[in-house]
Amino acid sequence: MTLDVDIRKTLEAAGRRFTLQARFRSDSQRVVIYGASGAGKSMLLKALAGLVTPDQGRIELGGRCLYASAQGINLPPQQRELAYLFQDYALFPHLNVRQNIAFGLQRGWRNPSSQTAHATVRHWLAALELDTVAGQMPHQLSGGQRQRVALARALAAAPRALLLDEPFAALDPALRQRMRAELDKLQRQLGIPMLLITHDKDDVEAFGDHLLRMEQGTLVDTALELKGVTYEG
Ligand SMILES: Nc1ncnc2c1ncn2[C@@H]1O[C@H](COP(=O)(O)OP(=O)(O)OP(=O)(O)O)[C@@H](O)[C@H]1O
C-alpha cells in the first residue's frame, strides 16, 4: 500500500516556533521514522492519523486521499481506518481486557458488556495470548500484556495500517526484545503495513525496511540519500 505524504505545519508557543515539513512516498510495509526527542515524530504521526491538522499539503494512503488542503479534504480520524498505538498504550482503566479489545470493534460502542464474546474479540484474545487475562483490568497486567492488549484493540478494527509511537519505550530491556520479536512475527503474519516512530536504533534494525530520519521538524529520506538524490524538504 502506498503512503504519499507532503505536509507542512507550524506551531508557536512561548515565543518558540516549530515547523514540521514532511514529504515522502513509500510502498514499504515497514516504515520507520527515526529522530531525537522533540524532532517532530509524534506530530507527524498525529497528522497522518488526523489528530493534528497540517497547515497545508496532502496525505494519501493506498490511493485514497485522507487530507488535501487544496481540495478542502480532511477526513476525521475514524474515517482514516488507521490504528494508532500510543506510547503509553492509552488503555481504558475502567474496562477489562476483553472490553478494551471490544472497544476497538465498533465505533461509538461506549459500553461493551463484560461478557462480550464476539468472535473477533475471541480471535484477538487468542492471537495475542491474552485468554488467561481477559477478565483482568489494565492495572492488573504486566507491561508486555498491556502492550498486547493495545495491539489487539488496534487490530480488532481491521485498520488499513498501523501507526506506532515508540511502542517499546515503556518496557524494560528484556521485555522490549521479546515484544519486538512478537510484533515482528505478527506484522509478517498479518501483512499489515506499519509506520513506527522511534529514537531507538534497535527498532530501526528490526523494522526499518524504509527508514526516514526526522531532524528538527524536517524529514530526510535515507533511501534517497543513499541514491544521492537531493532532498528539497
Ligand atoms: N502544541 C504545541 N505548541 C507548540 N509547540 C509544540 C506543540 N506540541 C509540540 N510542540 C513542539 O513540537 C516539537 C515536536 O514535538 P513532537 O512531540 O512531535 O516530538 P517527537 O519527535 O515526537 O519527540 P519525543 O520523541 O520526545 O516524543 C517539539 O519541539 C515540541 O516542543
PDBQT file of the ligand as one rigid body, heavy atoms in Angstrom, charges set to zero:
ROOT
HETATM    1  N1  LIG A 301       1.048  22.392  20.932  1.00  0.00    +0.000 N 
HETATM    2  C1  LIG A 301       2.305  22.757  20.666  1.00  0.00    +0.000 A 
HETATM    3  N2  LIG A 301       2.640  24.051  20.520  1.00  0.00    +0.000 NA
HETATM    4  C2  LIG A 301       3.891  24.408  20.224  1.00  0.00    +0.000 A 
HETATM    5  N3  LIG A 301       4.908  23.551  20.043  1.00  0.00    +0.000 NA
HETATM    6  C3  LIG A 301       4.648  22.248  20.165  1.00  0.00    +0.000 A 
HETATM    7  C4  LIG A 301       3.331  21.769  20.478  1.00  0.00    +0.000 A 
HETATM    8  N4  LIG A 301       3.378  20.414  20.519  1.00  0.00    +0.000 NA
HETATM    9  C5  LIG A 301       4.654  20.068  20.261  1.00  0.00    +0.000 A 
HETATM   10  N5  LIG A 301       5.412  21.159  20.055  1.00  0.00    +0.000 N 
HETATM   11  C6  LIG A 301       6.841  21.185  19.726  1.00  0.00    +0.000 C 
HETATM   12  O1  LIG A 301       6.982  20.448  18.528  1.00  0.00    +0.000 OA
HETATM   13  C7  LIG A 301       8.212  19.729  18.531  1.00  0.00    +0.000 C 
HETATM   14  C8  LIG A 301       7.962  18.299  18.094  1.00  0.00    +0.000 C 
HETATM   15  O2  LIG A 301       7.263  17.591  19.118  1.00  0.00    +0.000 OA
HETATM   16  P1  LIG A 301       6.970  16.029  18.947  1.00  0.00    +0.000 P 
HETATM   17  O3  LIG A 301       6.189  15.603  20.126  1.00  0.00    +0.000 OA
HETATM   18  O4  LIG A 301       6.401  15.771  17.609  1.00  0.00    +0.000 OA
HETATM   19  O5  LIG A 301       8.459  15.430  19.007  1.00  0.00    +0.000 OA
HETATM   20  P2  LIG A 301       8.938  13.916  18.999  1.00  0.00    +0.000 P 
HETATM   21  O6  LIG A 301       9.980  13.811  17.942  1.00  0.00    +0.000 OA
HETATM   22  O7  LIG A 301       7.778  13.024  18.883  1.00  0.00    +0.000 OA
HETATM   23  O8  LIG A 301       9.605  13.794  20.429  1.00  0.00    +0.000 OA
HETATM   24  P3  LIG A 301       9.549  12.593  21.513  1.00  0.00    +0.000 P 
HETATM   25  O9  LIG A 301      10.413  11.502  20.957  1.00  0.00    +0.000 OA
HETATM   26  O10 LIG A 301      10.152  13.248  22.731  1.00  0.00    +0.000 OA
HETATM   27  O11 LIG A 301       8.118  12.221  21.713  1.00  0.00    +0.000 OA
HETATM   28  C9  LIG A 301       8.795  19.858  19.926  1.00  0.00    +0.000 C 
HETATM   29  O12 LIG A 301       9.902  20.743  19.832  1.00  0.00    +0.000 OA
HETATM   30  C10 LIG A 301       7.694  20.457  20.743  1.00  0.00    +0.000 C 
HETATM   31  O13 LIG A 301       8.212  21.343  21.706  1.00  0.00    +0.000 OA
ENDROOT
TORSDOF 0
